[in-house]
């Protein structure tokens, strides 16, 4: 009877160890995968001005969400590698870091980005210009992108900022004229004595 219990106990321990090993391999693979993807995104953004894009999330929120999953997988993996006390301390520290990260990017006032996206199609409907309208305190920043597909946009590295809190895009006091397939002429009011400015956006 004792032998059977000992054998069963050994088999349970072996099964638990096998499950832990599988979990470690999966978590380690996810961490490596996330890091590789992050590196690819970095290369695309740095050298080709291509950024990940989802209609309802701006790039700051996307990065925040992505980093959350990366850090979570890393912490779970380290749980298997570190001593219990050290793992608990690390988990608490990372949980605070993640909470701070989420609060800063989503509710942090100066750093938060309550962005709105506007889409303008070319006359032939082959090109979509994306304007990211981001109010920050008393400044509204408008960044310009070209939509490549449902997941990626190309940053044109061109912006207009209005420092008096006036929002030309929200109020509709702007005009966009397509000059060629790869350029537009944007005329917008500045909110000061009905003054207007014109900017050529090219890509």
ChimeraX attribute file (.defattr): number of C-alpha atoms within 10 A of each C-alpha:
attribute: neighborCount
match mode: 1-to-1
recipient: residues
	/A:1	6
	/A:2	7
	/A:3	8
	/A:4	9
	/A:5	10
	/A:6	11
	/A:7	12
	/A:8	12
	/A:9	12
	/A:10	12
	/A:11	12
	/A:12	12
	/A:13	12
	/A:14	12
	/A:15	12
	/A:16	12
	/A:17	12
	/A:18	12
	/A:19	12
	/A:20	13
	/A:21	13
	/A:22	12
	/A:23	15
	/A:24	19
	/A:25	13
	/A:26	14
	/A:27	20
	/A:28	17
	/A:29	14
	/A:30	17
	/A:31	20
	/A:32	15
	/A:33	13
	/A:34	19
	/A:35	14
	/A:36	12
	/A:37	12
	/A:38	16
	/A:39	12
	/A:40	12
	/A:41	16
	/A:42	15
	/A:43	14
	/A:44	15
	/A:45	16
	/A:46	11
	/A:47	8
	/A:48	12
	/A:49	16
	/A:50	21
	/A:51	20
	/A:52	18
	/A:53	18
	/A:54	13
	/A:55	9
	/A:56	11
	/A:57	17
	/A:58	18
	/A:59	15
	/A:60	15
	/A:61	19
	/A:62	15
	/A:63	14
	/A:64	18
	/A:65	16
	/A:66	13
	/A:67	18
	/A:68	19
	/A:69	15
	/A:70	19
	/A:71	17
	/A:72	17
	/A:73	21
	/A:74	18
	/A:75	20
	/A:76	16
	/A:77	21
	/A:78	18
	/A:79	18
	/A:80	14
	/A:81	12
	/A:82	12
	/A:83	10
	/A:84	11
	/A:85	10
	/A:86	12
	/A:87	18
	/A:88	14
	/A:89	11
	/A:90	16
	/A:91	17
	/A:92	11
	/A:93	11
	/A:94	17
	/A:95	16
	/A:96	12
	/A:97	14
	/A:98	19
	/A:99	11
	/A:100	13
	/A:101	17
	/A:102	18
	/A:103	15
	/A:104	16
	/A:105	19
	/A:106	16
	/A:107	13
	/A:108	13
	/A:109	13
	/A:110	11
	/A:111	14
	/A:112	19
	/A:113	21
	/A:114	17
	/A:115	21
	/A:116	16
	/A:117	16
	/A:118	14
	/A:119	13
	/A:120	14
	/A:121	13
	/A:122	18
	/A:123	12
	/A:124	7
	/A:125	9
	/A:126	8
	/A:127	15
	/A:128	19
	/A:129	22
	/A:130	21
	/A:131	20
	/A:132	19
	/A:133	22
	/A:134	20
	/A:135	22
	/A:136	17
	/A:137	13
	/A:138	11
	/A:139	15
	/A:140	20
	/A:141	19
	/A:142	21
	/A:143	18
	/A:144	23
	/A:145	24
	/A:146	20
	/A:147	20
	/A:148	15
	/A:149	11
	/A:150	10
	/A:151	11
	/A:152	15
	/A:153	22
	/A:154	22
	/A:155	18
	/A:156	17
	/A:157	12
	/A:158	14
	/A:159	14
	/A:160	12
	/A:161	17
	/A:162	17
	/A:163	16
	/A:164	13
	/A:165	16
	/A:166	18
	/A:167	24
	/A:168	17
	/A:169	15
	/A:170	11
	/A:171	9
	/A:172	10
	/A:173	15
	/A:174	17
	/A:175	14
	/A:176	14
	/A:177	13
	/A:178	15
	/A:179	13
	/A:180	11
	/A:181	15
	/A:182	13
	/A:183	15
	/A:184	19
	/A:185	16
	/A:186	15
	/A:187	17
	/A:188	20
	/A:189	21
	/A:190	20
	/A:191	16
	/A:192	9
	/A:193	7
	/A:194	9
	/A:195	9
	/A:196	13
	/A:197	10
	/A:198	13
	/A:199	14
	/A:200	13
	/A:201	19
	/A:202	15
	/A:203	14
